[in-house]
Amino acid sequence: MRRICVFALLLSMALGLSGCGGGTTVRPVTATDPPKSQSQVAFFFDTVVTMDVYTDDETLLSDVKAECERYEALLSKTVEGSDVWNLNHAKGERIQVSPETREILEKALEYSELSEGAFDVTVAPCVDLWDFSEGSLGLLPDEAALAQAAERVGWEQIDMDEEGVRLPDGVTIDLGAIAKGYITDRIADFMRRRGVESGFLNFGGNVLVIGSKPDGADWNIGIQDPKGAQQQAIIGALPVRDQAVVTSGIYERGFDVDGVRYHHILDTATGWPVQNELAGVSIIASNAFDADTLSTTVFAMGVEKGTAFIEGLEGIEAIFVTREGEVTWTSGLEGRFKQA
């Protein structure tokens, strides 16, 4: 799933992003200069990926692109032969999966249990009945078909053991609400191993920063105002370093019919879009894996239950924006989040 846009407020320097397909932006260096800025824009995981890192490693970003291609081939449900494709077409047979897929599924089951099913990757049969592409906006799925699909949803049906993973025939998974966070973390780890100490990654709204800016200052992440999405207005800014900020919201992928907003965050019990007071939720965590999973989970819970849930998790914070424009945040962000 794509995410509501979260972008960096680069107050003391600008990101030099190349055109789609990759490339680098460099500047002259001297013996005393820090590593140069290298930037790339590409399209992976059904979203735009931007990366701006400080490194003298001229092959780093091309190697990162190859890693992204590998993860897409491994985890996409639409790529024939991927782990997800194989599981969804196994007709009840147990399938061997990669360590990466197993790790993602283990995290998914952990949060499914914690959230009492508010997060559930087996919602795939319902997801498949919705089309939020531009040419299909305004078309609602058949109610009976959606109800039948919702009956097949249930995270408890995922059976993992040392022999592999088994889904009952008719049960399918969609890792769109969790895999992108996992991949963002792994790409950041890859960069760190190659010597990167400062960088900014945005995987379709999954923002992760490596270290601080080269001058030692925090990265300032702007949280988008849902009502001002087209103008990229913000509700506030948050200074971060070595952290991830991931947002889920109702307006980037969705449409309105008869005054009702239909969007891509689905109620796992019914298959219909979640209808509550929220327009967006931003999760701040030490890693994008947790932040990505929680942004969807907490959105489905609503403000009151979601706030209580996050307050019970160590090292995780959240910012909530309601459809009426009210902004609240968890206690750990007091004095840190600066509302516009």
C-alpha positions in Angstrom: 0.0 0.0 0.0 1.1 3.4 -0.8 1.4 5.9 2.0 0.3 9.4 2.6 3.2 11.7 1.6 5.8 12.4 4.3 8.6 14.6 3.2 11.8 16.1 4.6 12.0 19.8 5.3 15.5 20.4 4.3 16.0 23.7 6.1 19.8 24.0 5.6 20.3 22.1 2.3 18.4 20.8 -0.7 18.1 17.3 -1.9 19.4 16.9 -5.4 17.2 14.2 -7.0 17.8 12.8 -10.4 15.2 11.9 -13.0 13.3 8.6 -12.8 15.5 5.6 -13.5 18.5 6.6 -11.5 21.6 8.7 -11.7 23.8 10.7 -9.4 24.2 14.3 -8.4 27.7 15.2 -7.3 29.6 18.4 -6.5 33.3 19.2 -6.6 35.2 17.9 -3.6 38.4 19.0 -1.8 40.6 17.0 0.6 38.6 18.4 3.6 35.1 17.9 2.2 32.7 15.2 3.6 31.5 12.5 1.3 29.6 13.8 -1.7 25.8 13.7 -2.1 24.5 11.0 -4.5 20.8 10.8 -5.3 18.5 8.5 -7.2 14.8 8.2 -8.0 13.3 4.9 -9.2 10.0 3.0 -9.2 9.8 -0.1 -7.1 7.1 -1.8 -5.0 4.4 0.1 -6.8 5.7 3.4 -5.6 8.3 6.1 -6.2 11.6 5.5 -4.3 14.0 8.4 -3.6 17.4 8.1 -2.0 19.9 10.8 -1.1 23.1 9.6 0.6 26.5 10.9 1.3 29.2 8.6 0.1 32.2 8.4 -2.2 31.2 4.9 -3.3 30.4 5.4 -6.9 28.7 2.0 -7.3 26.6 2.1 -4.2 23.3 3.3 -5.7 23.5 0.9 -8.7 24.0 -1.9 -6.2 21.1 -0.7 -4.1 18.9 -0.7 -7.2 19.8 -4.3 -7.8 18.9 -5.1 -4.2 15.5 -3.4 -4.7 14.9 -5.6 -7.8 15.8 -8.7 -5.8 13.3 -7.8 -3.1 10.6 -7.0 -5.6 11.1 -10.4 -7.3 10.9 -12.1 -3.9 8.0 -10.4 -2.2 5.6 -9.0 -4.8 2.3 -10.8 -5.1 2.1 -10.0 -8.8 5.5 -11.4 -9.8 5.1 -15.0 -10.8 7.5 -17.2 -8.9 7.9 -14.9 -5.9 7.4 -16.3 -2.4 4.1 -14.5 -2.1 2.9 -15.7 -5.5 3.9 -19.3 -4.7 2.1 -19.2 -1.4 -1.1 -17.7 -2.9 -1.1 -20.4 -5.7 -0.1 -23.4 -3.6 -3.7 -24.6 -3.1 -3.2 -25.6 0.4 0.3 -27.2 0.0 3.2 -26.2 2.3 5.8 -24.0 0.7 9.4 -23.3 1.5 10.0 -19.6 1.7 13.1 -17.4 2.0 14.4 -16.2 5.4 13.3 -12.7 4.5 9.7 -13.8 3.8 9.6 -15.8 7.0 10.8 -12.8 9.0 8.1 -10.6 7.5 5.4 -13.2 8.2 6.6 -13.6 11.8 6.3 -9.9 12.4 2.9 -9.8 10.7 1.6 -12.5 13.0 3.0 -10.7 16.0 1.2 -7.5 15.2 -2.0 -9.4 14.2 -2.1 -10.9 17.7 -1.2 -7.6 19.5 -3.9 -5.7 17.6 -6.5 -8.5 17.8 -6.7 -8.7 14.0 -6.7 -5.0 13.1 -3.6 -5.9 11.1 -4.0 -9.0 9.0 -2.0 -9.9 5.8 -4.7 -12.4 4.8 -7.0 -9.5 3.9 -5.7 -10.0 0.3 -9.0 -11.5 -1.1 -10.7 -8.2 -0.1 -7.9 -6.0 -1.4 -8.2 -7.8 -4.8 -11.8 -6.6 -5.2 -10.9 -2.9 -4.9 -9.4 -0.8 -7.7 -8.1 2.6 -6.8 -6.4 3.2 -10.1 -7.3 6.4 -11.8 -9.5 4.9 -14.5 -11.6 3.0 -12.0 -12.2 5.6 -9.3 -15.8 5.5 -8.1 -16.4 1.9 -8.8 -17.4 -0.1 -5.7 -17.0 -3.9 -5.4 -20.0 -6.2 -5.3 -21.2 -6.4 -1.7 -21.9 -10.1 -1.8 -18.4 -10.9 -3.3 -16.7 -8.6 -0.7 -18.6 -10.4 2.2 -17.5 -13.8 0.9 -13.9 -12.5 0.6 -14.0 -11.2 4.2 -15.0 -14.7 5.4 -11.6 -16.0 4.2 -9.6 -13.4 6.2 -8.0 -14.6 9.4 -4.3 -14.4 10.4 -4.6 -17.6 12.6 -4.8 -19.6 9.4 -1.2 -19.0 8.5 0.7 -22.1 9.5 4.5 -21.8 9.8 6.9 -24.5 10.9 10.4 -25.7 10.0 9.1 -27.3 6.9 7.7 -24.1 5.4 4.5 -22.1 5.3 1.0 -23.3 4.5 -2.1 -21.3 3.7 -5.5 -23.1 3.4 -6.8 -23.3 -0.1 -8.6 -20.0 -0.8 -6.6 -18.0 1.7 -4.1 -15.5 0.2 -1.8 -12.9 1.6 -0.8 -9.3 0.7 2.4 -7.9 2.2 1.7 -4.4 1.0 1.3 -3.0 4.5 4.5 -4.4 5.9 7.1 -5.5 3.3 8.0 -1.9 2.2 9.1 -1.1 5.8 11.2 -4.3 6.0 12.9 -3.5 2.6 13.6 0.1 3.7 15.4 -1.2 6.7 17.4 -3.7 4.8 18.5 -1.2 2.2 19.6 1.2 5.0 21.6 -1.7 6.5 23.1 -2.4 3.2 24.2 1.3 2.9 25.6 1.4 6.4 27.7 -1.7 5.7 29.1 0.2 2.7 30.1 3.1 4.9 27.2 5.5 4.6 26.8 7.6 7.8 24.3 10.2 6.5 21.3 9.6 4.2 17.6 10.1 3.5 15.4 7.3 2.1 11.8 7.7 1.1 10.2 4.5 -0.1 6.7 5.8 -1.1 6.2 7.6 2.2 8.2 5.2 4.3 10.9 7.7 5.4 14.1 6.5 7.1 17.1 8.7 7.9 20.6 7.3 8.4 22.4 9.3 11.1 22.2 13.0 11.1 22.8 15.5 8.2 26.4 15.8 7.3 26.8 19.0 9.4 25.5 17.1 12.5 22.1 18.7 12.5 18.9 16.6 12.8 16.8 15.8 9.7 13.5 17.7 9.9 10.6 15.6 8.7 7.4 17.5 7.7 4.1 15.7 8.5 1.7 16.4 5.7 -1.7 18.2 6.2 -4.3 15.8 4.7 -6.4 18.8 3.7 -3.5 20.4 1.9 -2.1 17.3 0.1 -2.0 18.9 -3.3 -0.1 21.9 -2.0 2.1 19.8 0.2 1.1 21.8 3.2 2.3 20.5 6.6 0.8 20.3 10.0 4.2 20.3 11.7 7.8 19.1 11.7 9.7 16.5 13.7 13.5 16.4 14.2 14.9 12.9 13.8 18.2 11.0 13.4 18.5 7.2 12.8 14.7 6.9 12.9 11.8 6.1 10.6 8.6 8.0 10.0 5.8 6.2 8.2 2.3 7.6 7.6 -1.0 6.0 6.5 -3.9 8.1 5.4 -7.2 8.2 3.5 -6.6 10.5 0.6 -3.6 9.4 -1.5 -5.4 6.3 -2.8 -9.2 6.7 -2.7 -12.3 8.3 -4.0 -15.6 9.8 -2.8 -19.0 8.5 -3.5 -22.2 10.2 -2.1 -20.1 11.9 0.6 -18.3 8.8 1.7 -14.5 8.4 1.4 -13.5 5.0 0.1 -9.7 4.4 0.6 -7.2 1.6 0.6 -7.0 0.9 4.4 -9.5 -1.9 4.8 -11.3 -3.1 7.8 -10.1 -6.7 8.1 -13.5 -7.8 9.5 -15.6 -6.5 6.6 -13.3 -5.7 3.7 -14.7 -2.2 3.5 -12.5 0.9 4.0 -12.1 1.8 7.7 -14.5 4.6 8.5 -13.4 6.5 11.6 -12.4 10.0 12.6 -8.9 9.8 11.3 -7.4 11.3 8.1 -3.8 10.2 8.8 -1.5 8.5 11.3 2.3 8.9 11.4 4.4 6.4 13.4 7.9 7.3 14.6 10.2 4.3 15.4 13.8 3.2 15.3 13.0 1.1 12.2 10.7 1.3 9.3 9.6 -2.4 9.7 7.7 -1.6 12.9 6.6 1.9 11.7 5.1 0.6 8.5 3.1 -2.2 10.2 1.9 0.1 12.9 0.8 2.9 10.7 -1.9 0.7 9.2 -2.7 -1.0 12.5 -3.2 2.1 14.5 -5.2 3.9 11.8 -7.7 1.1 11.9 -8.0 1.5 15.7 -8.9 5.2 15.7 -7.5 7.9 17.9 -8.4 6.8 21.4 -7.6 3.1 21.1 -4.6 3.8 18.8 -3.1 6.2 21.3 -3.5 3.8 24.2 -1.9 1.0 22.0 1.1 3.1 21.1 1.6 4.4 24.7 2.0 0.7 25.7 4.8 0.1 23.2 8.4 1.0 24.1 10.2 3.4 21.8 7.3 4.0 19.5 5.4 7.3 19.0 2.5 8.5 16.9 0.9 11.6 15.5 -2.8 11.6 14.7 -4.6 13.9 12.3 -8.4 13.8 12.3 -10.7 14.6 9.3 -11.6 17.8 11.1 -8.0 18.8 11.3 -7.4 18.1 15.0 -3.8 17.1 15.7 -2.7 15.0 18.7 0.4 13.0 19.5 1.7 10.5 22.1 3.5 11.6 25.2 7.0 10.9 24.0 6.7 13.6 21.4 5.9 16.4 23.9 8.4 19.2 23.3 9.7 17.5 20.2 7.0 17.7 17.6 6.5 21.3 16.5 3.0 22.0 15.2 2.8 24.5 12.3 
